[in-house]
Amino acid sequence: MTDKVSVNDTESKNQWRKNFRDTLPRNKRFSSYPAIKIGRLGIDLNFQGKGLGTEIMNFIKAMILNDNRYGCRYITVDAYRQSLKYYERNDFRYLTSSDVNEDTRLMYFDLSSLVIDSTI
Ligand SMILES: CC(C)(COP(=O)(O)OP(=O)(O)OC[C@H]1O[C@@H](n2cnc3c(N)ncnc32)[C@H](O)[C@@H]1OP(=O)(O)O)[C@@H](O)C(=O)NCCC(=O)NCCS
């Protein structure tokens, strides 16, 4: 799905500046940035824990980066509690700690970590 990461999703303006706004050139600083949201990712019970989820995630990352045809820098997910470790292992970070006791947590992956020229 199309999505965005927004200053309102983060814990504080400082966190927004440090992790998002200040990582971009001055003329590209906005209060939100486009993202692609992953919804309902699932691996058949018989095949979980064999690295397939990671392979799919690497495929999704490469697909979005390829030619930068989506024009976005972030992948987001409302991650179920039982899948948090999986997203952490795939280098997703938490947007805020305000959802720490919720059933799902907002996480994001910064695609620029995969490219040498991070001006996307
Ligand atoms: C979450 C899910 C997609 C992960 O796919 P997977 O193929 O099982 O994951 P992988 O085998 O690639 O695992 C990658 C890493 O995440 C860890 N991990 C995956 N699922 C985990 C779980 N439930 N609890 C703890 N760690 C988990 C693995 O241990 C592995 O870490 P390692 O490299 O240290 O061994 C899959 O388990 C699933 O379909 N779960 C049920 C549905 C779900 O919760 N989907 C998420 C929707 S937000």
Ligand as a Chemical Component Dictionary entry (heavy atoms), coordinates in Angstrom:
data_LIG
# 
_chem_comp.id                   LIG 
_chem_comp.type                 NON-POLYMER 
_chem_comp.pdbx_formal_charge   0 
_chem_comp.three_letter_code    LIG 
# 
loop_
_chem_comp_atom.comp_id 
_chem_comp_atom.atom_id 
_chem_comp_atom.alt_atom_id 
_chem_comp_atom.type_symbol 
_chem_comp_atom.charge 
_chem_comp_atom.model_Cartn_x 
_chem_comp_atom.model_Cartn_y 
_chem_comp_atom.model_Cartn_z 
_chem_comp_atom.pdbx_ordinal 
LIG C1  C1  C 0 6.871  -13.116 10.453 1  
LIG C2  C2  C 0 7.136  -14.074 9.273  2  
LIG C3  C3  C 0 6.640  -13.434 7.969  3  
LIG C4  C4  C 0 8.663  -14.295 9.209  4  
LIG O1  O1  O 0 8.942  -15.161 8.114  5  
LIG P1  P1  P 0 9.982  -16.382 8.323  6  
LIG O2  O2  O 0 10.227 -17.003 6.997  7  
LIG O3  O3  O 0 9.433  -17.254 9.384  8  
LIG O4  O4  O 0 11.260 -15.595 8.873  9  
LIG P2  P2  P 0 12.807 -15.954 8.636  10 
LIG O5  O5  O 0 12.985 -17.446 8.639  11 
LIG O6  O6  O 0 13.303 -15.228 7.429  12 
LIG O7  O7  O 0 13.439 -15.351 9.951  13 
LIG C5  C5  C 0 14.305 -14.247 9.963  14 
LIG C6  C6  C 0 14.708 -13.938 11.381 15 
LIG O8  O8  O 0 13.571 -13.524 12.136 16 
LIG C7  C7  C 0 13.407 -14.377 13.280 17 
LIG N1  N1  N 0 12.002 -14.648 13.467 18 
LIG C8  C8  C 0 11.098 -14.894 12.517 19 
LIG N2  N2  N 0 9.886  -15.105 13.078 20 
LIG C9  C9  C 0 10.083 -14.997 14.424 21 
LIG C10 C10 C 0 9.228  -15.139 15.556 22 
LIG N3  N3  N 0 7.936  -15.411 15.439 23 
LIG N4  N4  N 0 9.757  -14.956 16.796 24 
LIG C11 C11 C 0 11.090 -14.686 16.943 25 
LIG N5  N5  N 0 11.952 -14.557 15.909 26 
LIG C12 C12 C 0 11.437 -14.716 14.669 27 
LIG C13 C13 C 0 14.130 -15.664 12.912 28 
LIG O9  O9  O 0 14.554 -16.328 14.067 29 
LIG C14 C14 C 0 15.284 -15.178 12.092 30 
LIG O10 O10 O 0 16.321 -14.722 12.936 31 
LIG P3  P3  P 0 17.796 -15.386 12.817 32 
LIG O11 O11 O 0 18.347 -14.898 11.496 33 
LIG O12 O12 O 0 18.503 -14.851 14.003 34 
LIG O13 O13 O 0 17.596 -16.848 12.854 35 
LIG C15 C15 C 0 6.460  -15.461 9.483  36 
LIG O14 O14 O 0 6.973  -16.050 10.649 37 
LIG C16 C16 C 0 4.938  -15.399 9.557  38 
LIG O15 O15 O 0 4.257  -15.542 8.539  39 
LIG N6  N6  N 0 4.381  -15.190 10.778 40 
LIG C17 C17 C 0 2.937  -15.176 10.968 41 
LIG C18 C18 C 0 2.243  -13.989 10.312 42 
LIG C19 C19 C 0 2.803  -12.673 10.790 43 
LIG O16 O16 O 0 2.950  -12.397 11.978 44 
LIG N7  N7  N 0 3.109  -11.807 9.821  45 
LIG C20 C20 C 0 3.602  -10.461 10.065 46 
LIG C21 C21 C 0 2.526  -9.475  9.716  47 
LIG S1  S1  S 0 2.987  -7.860  10.319 48 
# 
loop_
_chem_comp_bond.comp_id 
_chem_comp_bond.atom_id_1 
_chem_comp_bond.atom_id_2 
_chem_comp_bond.value_order 
_chem_comp_bond.pdbx_ordinal 
LIG C1  C2  SING 1  
LIG C2  C3  SING 2  
LIG C2  C4  SING 3  
LIG C2  C15 SING 4  
LIG C4  O1  SING 5  
LIG O1  P1  SING 6  
LIG P1  O2  DOUB 7  
LIG P1  O3  SING 8  
LIG P1  O4  SING 9  
LIG O4  P2  SING 10 
LIG P2  O5  DOUB 11 
LIG P2  O6  SING 12 
LIG P2  O7  SING 13 
LIG O7  C5  SING 14 
LIG C5  C6  SING 15 
LIG C6  O8  SING 16 
LIG C6  C14 SING 17 
LIG O8  C7  SING 18 
LIG C7  N1  SING 19 
LIG C7  C13 SING 20 
LIG N1  C8  SING 21 
LIG N1  C12 SING 22 
LIG C8  N2  DOUB 23 
LIG N2  C9  SING 24 
LIG C9  C10 SING 25 
LIG C9  C12 DOUB 26 
LIG C10 N3  SING 27 
LIG C10 N4  DOUB 28 
LIG N4  C11 SING 29 
LIG C11 N5  DOUB 30 
LIG N5  C12 SING 31 
LIG C13 O9  SING 32 
LIG C13 C14 SING 33 
LIG C14 O10 SING 34 
LIG O10 P3  SING 35 
LIG P3  O11 DOUB 36 
LIG P3  O12 SING 37 
LIG P3  O13 SING 38 
LIG C15 O14 SING 39 
LIG C15 C16 SING 40 
LIG C16 O15 DOUB 41 
LIG C16 N6  SING 42 
LIG N6  C17 SING 43 
LIG C17 C18 SING 44 
LIG C18 C19 SING 45 
LIG C19 O16 DOUB 46 
LIG C19 N7  SING 47 
LIG N7  C20 SING 48 
LIG C20 C21 SING 49 
LIG C21 S1  SING 50 
# 
